[in-house]
Amino acid sequence: MSRPEPEQRTAYPYFRRIPTRWMDNDVYGHVNNVVYYSYFDTVVNAFLVHEGGLDIESGTVIGLCVESQCRYLSPVTFPDQLDAGLRVAKIGRSSVRYEVAIFRIGERAAAAQGHFVHVFVDRVTRRPVDLPARMRNALTRLC
């Protein structure tokens, strides 16, 4: 498998600052691979809450992650400060495919990049629902 070229910071319209934590490092001295998925989840859901009107505690619509993938390009370690970049690759009736990249502060090339897919469902029935208008409008700005 060939190594992908790192995405550039300029390819992402939305960023969220994420500090690494001491506990993020593994015994090999870098942030453990599973932690990157929490970074992805953080930037996606922060955007949805602040820009898309997602009510994570009592809203009738919730997003379920149905797919995620990450490619690790260069290690990050505690105490690095990171920027998680977010863009939207595809918006469906009830689903969204986000593309996410993790950047060290001051670096243009991604240290990790991947995607995250949400299907939006009714909180009670767990059946897919149309994206709420406010959320769709916010997500469209990231395309």
C-alpha positions as MATLAB code, in Angstrom:
seq = 'MSRPEPEQRTAYPYFRRIPTRWMDNDVYGHVNNVVYYSYFDTVVNAFLVHEGGLDIESGTVIGLCVESQCRYLSPVTFPDQLDAGLRVAKIGRSSVRYEVAIFRIGERAAAAQGHFVHVFVDRVTRRPVDLPARMRNALTRLC';
ca = [
       0.000    0.000    0.000;
       1.388    3.385   -0.931;
       1.580    6.120    1.654;
      -0.928    8.934    0.987;
       0.246   12.501    0.631;
      -0.597   14.551    3.704;
      -3.519   16.915    3.279;
      -2.760   20.613    3.628;
      -4.312   22.852    6.259;
      -5.798   25.078    3.546;
      -8.116   22.241    2.436;
     -10.196   22.489    5.625;
     -12.672   25.303    6.356;
     -13.280   24.565   10.060;
     -10.827   23.935   12.909;
     -11.015   23.027   16.566;
      -8.011   23.268   18.886;
      -7.367   20.053   20.800;
      -4.639   19.709   23.429;
      -2.997   16.334   23.856;
      -3.056   14.875   27.351;
      -0.413   12.910   29.209;
      -2.663    9.846   29.136;
      -2.896   10.025   25.306;
       0.684    8.778   24.949;
       1.289    5.055   24.786;
       4.330    3.022   25.826;
       5.964    3.811   22.469;
       6.081    7.521   23.304;
       3.437    8.875   20.929;
      -0.320    9.416   20.947;
      -2.016    6.026   20.699;
      -3.896    5.315   17.491;
      -7.303    4.977   19.164;
      -7.069    8.525   20.557;
      -7.196   10.005   17.044;
     -10.763    8.743   16.743;
     -11.685   10.749   19.837;
     -10.152   13.810   18.139;
     -12.289   13.125   15.057;
     -15.399   12.713   17.205;
     -14.597   15.929   19.088;
     -14.260   18.176   16.024;
     -17.349   16.724   14.307;
     -19.619   16.955   17.326;
     -18.331   20.373   18.418;
     -19.248   21.691   14.968;
     -22.679   20.031   15.072;
     -23.469   21.395   18.538;
     -22.174   24.944   17.965;
     -23.102   25.447   14.318;
     -25.703   22.820   13.436;
     -27.993   22.986   16.453;
     -27.433   19.396   17.604;
     -28.902   18.908   21.085;
     -26.915   15.947   22.372;
     -28.849   15.683   25.642;
     -32.490   15.912   24.634;
     -32.827   16.433   20.879;
     -35.023   14.085   18.880;
     -32.294   13.563   16.260;
     -28.891   12.034   17.034;
     -25.950   11.019   14.873;
     -24.588    7.476   14.945;
     -21.112    6.791   13.641;
     -21.345    3.991   11.091;
     -17.849    4.206    9.601;
     -14.496    5.750   10.404;
     -10.970    5.477    9.099;
      -7.644    7.087    9.947;
      -4.246    7.149    8.276;
      -1.319    7.996   10.508;
       1.320   10.029    8.695;
       3.600   11.368   11.431;
       3.504   10.934   15.199;
       2.194   13.468   17.679;
       3.031   13.379   21.367;
       2.091   15.018   24.626;
       2.367   18.012   25.128;
       1.594   18.879   21.468;
      -1.265   21.250   20.743;
      -3.320   20.146   17.756;
      -5.807   21.575   15.313;
      -8.458   19.212   13.999;
      -9.559   20.306   10.525;
     -13.026   19.426    9.246;
     -14.690   19.424    5.844;
     -17.738   17.665    4.414;
     -17.270   15.312    1.474;
     -20.900   14.240    1.013;
     -24.314   15.077    2.419;
     -27.120   12.581    1.899;
     -30.730   12.570    3.053;
     -29.829   11.273    6.513;
     -26.062   10.798    6.360;
     -22.885   12.861    6.216;
     -19.338   11.893    5.318;
     -16.826   14.156    7.034;
     -13.140   14.333    6.241;
     -10.898   15.154    9.163;
      -7.209   15.930    9.491;
      -5.035   16.437   12.551;
      -2.345   19.131   12.403;
       0.324   20.153   14.874;
       0.102   23.872   15.624;
       2.118   25.776   13.043;
       2.366   22.889   10.557;
       0.693   22.936    7.163;
       0.742   19.172    6.487;
      -1.515   16.751    8.335;
      -0.079   14.338   10.884;
      -3.167   12.130   10.431;
      -6.194   12.184    8.179;
      -9.308   10.174    7.604;
     -13.075   10.172    7.497;
     -16.079    9.737    9.723;
     -19.657    8.916    8.606;
     -22.760    9.757   10.605;
     -26.264    8.499    9.976;
     -28.820   10.698   11.697;
     -31.625    8.815   13.399;
     -34.596    9.337   15.657;
     -33.350    9.122   19.248;
     -36.084    6.644   20.261;
     -36.660    4.456   17.204;
     -33.092    4.592   15.855;
     -34.559    4.826   12.339;
     -32.908    7.214    9.832;
     -34.424   10.690    9.555;
     -33.885   13.651    7.254;
     -31.142   16.006    8.362;
     -32.662   18.987   10.181;
     -32.571   22.152    8.042;
     -30.239   24.089   10.370;
     -27.787   21.215   10.440;
     -27.904   20.726    6.656;
     -27.277   24.457    6.134;
     -24.294   24.440    8.502;
     -22.810   21.308    6.923;
     -23.213   22.742    3.425;
     -20.797   25.531    4.392;
     -18.086   22.887    4.861;
     -18.417   21.322    1.406;
];
